[in-house]
């Protein structure tokens, strides 16, 4: 994740000249060291020193099953009441309960694909459109034409309907390129209208508008959305008391499971001993586990969380070794050792490099042991090994470019930095922990880097660059997309960031298109790529939340891994 984890944007108007020099590196004894000034993490220490004993959650799960049955009855009760049914489905999904009712939700939405929406208001129509699109049904955006004026904006009668406009805004997040003529202008005007009226709304509506504009449902981490929505749903006077009780109990039970998993991972992390072995690197196990919750919060994905969290924590060390510490000779040895996947070069390495390679092989061995327990996933082991090798090769290639002391073109930069973002490798590793739903064809497809995956890489890469380029350039670091675009096109930093944000927006539309049926792979497979894009939106919301987690991520991490929901 070579620049896929850094910080704080710049407001400078300066242009980068072609001859712009990179900051000098710092010399330590006979070596050239390129130190990153990374803030320490206190999270890992908290979890290492507070090891949790496993607790029996079977009683809570029996309660969850009982409440689930009571909620499930409501699907039949609302069979002929489309607004109530869609509202129920939306609430269930936003509360993080969708997987418990997946079959009922799928059946209900299939039955409504070709429903007549002529009598629907803006809110109901938008909710219907969003739910169908979320589940891959290509409902036409032409249903909104009756709400549009000749100028392409929502008709005046709808502009006072705050709930309707927020719902339309949320629905439009799932637009594809073919929707541009109908939705683009209306969405732009809708955002302007909501921003202008937010200050005069009552506190509840104001919160609804500001939260949606900052983080629409489609671009948020589902489990983080669930934690927040429990409070929002509770404040709604029309909330379903049984559903709310189920959501609270479910969240707290999963939080206990997640904390136990993190406690077990912390024992492994303590043995890695990052403070002694890699004092130059970021200590980010807890942040890695938080990131894993973006992809897998459901109880049956415990192995997926374990593999992903380990990978993120390890990759942060690998990344910092290549762009914030290692010398050329040392990095050559590390890269070759990981490529060979053996210890034959250890005698030639300094202690930190040997420890890094040992950690690399240890991560693989732990994954291998877990996958061998599940004989159905043994086929994925060569892919896991290749994914780990790919990360080292990508970081090494980025380092070799840095040695040239040149500012790449945008085309060169994207080819180089998308590879070093590690998204392809992380997707492979995450799929290895998903069980039987993953096939060899899935892993081959991801390694081929289809447009879908490139779009997710682009979102993560450019979001990171927008918020972190100034921090990175404090040391000898490959220029970000911001510097590359400014240098190539001789524009200001604001113009460069505007271009990158347009690229991010277009990439979301590309991802949306992949979900419209028919598609080649099951929905949960595609969903990992979508959620990865969502997670980067959350991580880089106000800056580089991964590197500066204590400053930027504390409320989010605390809400998911420390504080239970009050019952």
N, C-alpha and C positions, 0 to 999 in steps of 0.2 A: 504494500500500500504506500508506495513511495510517496508521494505527496498526498496520499489518500487519507492522511491523518494529521493536519497541521492547523495554523490559526490566523486570526484577525486581518481584516481587509484594510486597504489604504485608500485615502481620499485624494492622493496627490494628482496634480494635473500634468506632471512631467511626462515627456515622451521618452521611450527607450531608444537610444541610437544604435545603429548596427555595430558600432565599436564599443558598446557598453561593456564594461568589465565586470566580472563577478567578484564578490567580496573575497579577500584573501583568506586562506586557510591558516590555522594555528599550528605552529611547530612544537612538538614535544620530543625531546631528546633527538634521536636520528630520524624520527618518523614525522610524517605530516598527518595531523589529526584534524578532522573537520567536525568540531563539536556542535551538537544541537543543545540549546538551552531549554530542556524540557522540564516542566514542573513535575514534582513527585506526585504519586498517588497515595492517599491515605486509605482508600477503599480496601485494597488488598490486605493491609494490616488489620483492618477491622474484622474481615472474614477469616483470616488466618488465626487470629487470637480468640475467635468466638466459634469454635467448632461445634456444630449442632449434631445431636444424636438423632438418628432416624426415628420418626414417630409413626405410629399406625394411623393411617387416614381412612381406614375402611368404613368407620362409622359415618364420617362426613360424606363419603361417596354414596353411602346408602341414602342419606338425606337428600343429596343432590339428585339421585335417581327418582326418589319420590316426588320431589318438586318438578323435575323434568316431565314426569307423566302428567301432572296437573296442567303445566303450561302447554304440553303437546295437544291436549284436548281442544285448545282454543283454535287450532288450525281448522278443525271441523266446524266450530262455532262461527268462524269468520269466512267460511267458504263462499258465501254469497254477499259478503261485505268487503269489497276490494280495498277500500281505504284502511279499514281496521286491520285487514290481513297484511297489507304492505307495511303498515306501521308496526305491527307485531314482528314481522320479519326483520325490518330495519333495526328495531330495538334489540332483538335477540342478537343480531350480528354486531352491533356497536357495543354490546355488553360483553362480547367475547365468548358467546355461547353458540355461535353458528354451527360449529362442528358437532354439537350435541343434537342438533335438529336438521342435519344436512339433508337427509332423505325427504323430510317433510317440506323443507324450503324448496328443494329442487323440484318436487312434484307440484307445489303450489305455483311456482313461477312458470313452469312449462305450460300449465293449464291457462295461463294468462298472456301468452306471447302475442296472440292476435286479438286481444280484447279491444272493444270499441271505447276510445278515450274521449269521445266528443263531449261527454258530460263532465269531464274532469276539470277541476280548477288547476291553477299553475302549480301549487304545491303537490297535489295528488299526481298530476301528470309527470312532474319532475321526479318524484319518488319512484313511480312506476318505471320510468326510463332508467334511472340510476340502478335500481335493483336488477333489472333485466340485463343491462350492460355488464354489471359486476359479475354476473353469472354466465357471461359469454353469449347472450342472445342479442342478435343484431337488430334491435328495435330501431326503426327509422326516426331520425331527428325531425322529420317532417311533421310529426305530431305537434310540434311547437309553433308551426306556422300560424295557427289561429290566434296565437298570443303576440304576434309580431306586427309592427306597423310597417309602412312602406320604406321607412328609413333603416329597417333592419333591427331596430331596438324593440324592447318590449313595449306594448301599447300602454298608453298613459294610465289606463285603469288598473294595470298590474303593478305599477311603480310604487303604490302605497301598500302593497301586500308584502310586508317584510319577510314573513315565513315563506311565502311563495318565491320571492327573489333569492333567498338563501338556498332554498331547495333547488332552484334552477341553476344557481352557481355551482352547487355540489354536483348536480347531474352533468353539467357541462365539462367537468373535469374528466369525464370518460369519453369525450368526443374523439373522433378519428378525422383523418384528412378530408373524407367525403362530407363531413358535417360543416365544413368551414363556411359555406355560403349561408347556412341557416343560423349557426350558433356563434360564430366569431364576433360579429358586431354586437349582437345582443349581449354576449358575455362581457365585452368591454364596457358597454354602457351600464350593465347591471352592477359591475364592480364600482364604477364611478358613483352611481346612485346610492349604493349601500354605504360607501365611504362617507358620502356627504350627509347622510341622514343618521349615521351611527350615534353621534354626540347627543342627539335629541331624543333618543329612544329610552324606554325604561331600562333599569339595570339588567333584567333578564334578556330582553331582546338585544340590547347592546352587546352583552357577552356572546350571544348567539352569533351576531354578525361579525364581531371582531375575531372570535375563535375560528369561524369558518373561513374568513379571508386569510388568516394567518396559516391555518392548517386544515384544509379541506379533508374530509373523511378519506378520500381516495389516496391521499398522499401522506397519511399518518401511519405510525406503527399500530397494528390492530390491538395489541395488548396494552399499550399506552393509552390508546383511544378508549379502551374498555374501562380502565381505571378512572379516567376523567368523566366518561359518560355515566358511570354509576351515580356520581354526584349530580350531574345535570338531570338525569332521569328521575332521581329522587325528588328534585324540586318541581317536577311537572305534576300538577295536581291530578292529572288523569292517568298517572302511572299505574301499572299492574303490580299490586303488592306481592303476589306470588313470584312473578318474574324478577322483581327487585330483590326479594329474599334469596332466590336462586343465584342471581348474579353476585351478590355479596358473599354468600357462602362459597361459591365456586372460585371467586377471586382469591379469597383467603386460603382455601385449600391448596390451590395451585401455587400461591406465594410460598407456603410452607414447603412444598415439593421443590420449588426453584431454589429456595435458600439452602435446603439440604444438599442439592446438587452442587451449588456453588461452594458449599463447605467442603465437600469431597474434592472438588477441583483445587481448592486452596491448599490442600495437603500436597498435591502434586506440584503446585506452583512454589510452595515453600522449598521443596527439594531443588527446583530449578535455581533458586537463590539468585535472583536477578541483581540484588544489591551488590553482592560480592563478584559475580561473574560478568555482569553487564551494567556497571554503574552509569554508563553513558546513555542507556536506552530507557524507553518509556515502560513503566510498570502498569500494565493495563488489563489484568485478568478480569476484574469486575466489570470494566467497561466492555470487554469482549463478551462476557456473559450477558450483559444488558443487550448488546447487539444481537446475540443469539436469540434472545426473547423476541426480537423483531421478526425473525424468520420462523421460530418454533416456540410458541407458548403452550401449545396443547400437551396434555400429559403423556401421550403416546410417542412424542418426539424427544424423549429424554436423551437418547443417544445423539440425535442431531444437534441438540444444544451443547452437549459435552464436546463433540468434535469441533463444532464451530467456535466455541469459546476458547478452547485450547489453541486452535489455529490462529485466531485473531491475536491472542496474547503473544504467541510465538512470532507471528509475522511482524508485530511492532518491533520486536528485538531485531529481527532480520533486516527490516527496513532501515532502522536507525544505524545498524552496523554498516550498511552500504552507503548511506548518504550522510551519516553524521559521525563516523568514527574510523572505519577500516582504511588501511593504506592499500595501494594498488596491488602489491605483492600478496598481502593477506587476503584480499578479496578474490584474487585469482585462485588461491588455494581453497578458500571456502566454497567457491562456486564449483570447482572441479571435484572437491570431496563430496558435495551434495549430489552432483551429477553421477559420480561413481556409486554413491550410497554405501560407502564403506569407510573404514578408519585407516586406510593405507597411507594417507598423507598427514596423519596426526602428528608424527614426529617433527614435521617441518613447521608446525603452527605454534603461535603464541597461545598461552592458556585460554584467553577469551575466545579465540577462534575455534579451538578444540572444543570448548564447552558449548559453543553455538552449534557446531555440527553434531555433538552428542545429544543436545536438546532436539535437534531436527530428527535424528533417528529414533529418539525416545518417543516423540510425538507420533511418528509413524507406527512404532511398535505397539503403542497403546491402542491406536485406531485398529491396527491389524488384529490384536487380541480380541477387541470388541466385535469386529466383523466376523472373525472365525467362529465366535459363539453362535452367530446367525449364519449358518451355512449358505443361505440364499444370496448373501451379499459378498461372498468371497470374490466373485468376478470383478468387483469394483476396486480391489487392492492395487492392481497395476495403474489404474487411473489416479488413485490417491497418490501413489508414489510419483507419477508423472506431474501431477498438480504441484507437489512440493518442489520438484526440480524446476518447474516452470517459473515459480516465484523467484528462486535464486538467479536463474538465467536472466529474467526480466530486470531485476534490480541491478545485476552486473552490467547489462547493456545500457541502462540509464547512467550508471557510473562512468562507463567508457565514453558516453556522449559528453558528460560533464567535463571530462578531462580535455575535450576539444576546446572548451571555453568559448563555444559559439552559441548564439541564440537560434534555436531551430525555427523553421517555418511551422505554421499551424499543422500542415500535413505531416511533417516529420514528428512534431510533438505528439500528435494524436496516436500515431503508430507506436511511438515509444512509451508514452505515459499510460495509454489504455492497458497495455500489457502489464506495466508495473503497478497498476491499480489492484491487481490480484483478484479481481472479481471472478474471472473464469475459474481460477484455482479454488476460490472459496465456494463457488457454486458446486464444483465437483465434490469437494469435501462435505458440503452440506447434504448433497444428494446421497452420499454414502451412508448417512445416518437416518435415511427416511424409510428403509425397509423395502418390501417386495414391490412397491409401486414403481421403483426405479429399475430400469433395464439398461442393458449395454447400449441400446440405441439412444437412450436419453443422454448418457455420458458422451457418446460420440458426437451427438448433436451439440452439446454445450462446448466441447472442445473445438468444434468447427466454427465457433463464435458467430452464430446467426445474427441478423440485424437486430433482433430482439435483445440479445445479450449486449451488443455494441451500444444500443440505446441506453441500457442500464449503466454501462461503463461511462458513457458520456455524461449522464446525470451526476454520477458520483464524482467523476474527475473534475468537471467544471464547477460544481458546487463547492468542492474543496478548494479549488484554485481561487475562486472569487473571495473566499473568506480568509485564506491562509497565505496568499502570495507574499505579503509584506513580511510575515514572520519567517518564512523560508529563506527569503533573500538576505536576511541578517547574517547568514552563513553561506558557504560555498555550496550552492544548490542549483540543480537544473532549473532554468526559468519556467515559470508557470504559464498556463495558457494566456493569462492576462498579459504578461510581458511579451510572449511570442506574438500575440495578435497586435499589440501596440507597436512592436518593432516592425512587423511585416507591412502593416497598413498605415503607419504613422498617425495613429489616433490617440485620443486621451484615454485615461484609465476608465472613465465613465462609459465611453463608447465601447471599449473592449468588454466591459462587464455586461453592457446591454446586449451585445452580440452573443455572449456566452449564455445569458439568460434566455435568449430566443432559441438557442440550440437546445437548452434544457427543456423548454416548453415543447419544442418539436419532438424531442425524444420521448416525452411522456405520451404524445399522440401515437408514436410508433409502437410503444408498448401496449397501449390500448387496443390497437389493431390486432395484435397477436391473440388477444383473448376472444375475439369474435369467432364463434363456431362456423364451420368445423375446423378443428385443429388436430395436430398429429399426436399430441401427448395429453395425459390426464391433467385436469385443472390444477391439482396441487403441485405438479411439476412446473407449470408455467408460473404459478403463483410465487414461487421462490424468487424468480427474477423480478417480478413486480415488487415484492416486499423488500428486496434488496435496494431497489430504487427508493422506496418509501423510507427505509432506514437512513439512507444518506441525507434525505431531506430533513429528518429529525436531528441527525448528528451535526449538521452544518446550518442549523436554523439561525443561530445568532453568532456564529464563529465556529472554530474547529472544536467541537464538543468532545472529540476523542482525545486530543492532545491536552486540552484545557478542561478536562472533565469536572474537576472540583469546582471550577468557577461557573461552568455553563450547564452541567448536566446533573448537579446535585439534586434538585427537586424531582427530576424524572427518575433517577436511580433510586432515590429514597422511596418514591411512591410505589415502585414495583418490587423492591427487594428489602424494604425495611418496615414501612408502615402498613399494617393491615387496614382493611376497610371497616369503619365502625359499624357494628350490627345493631 
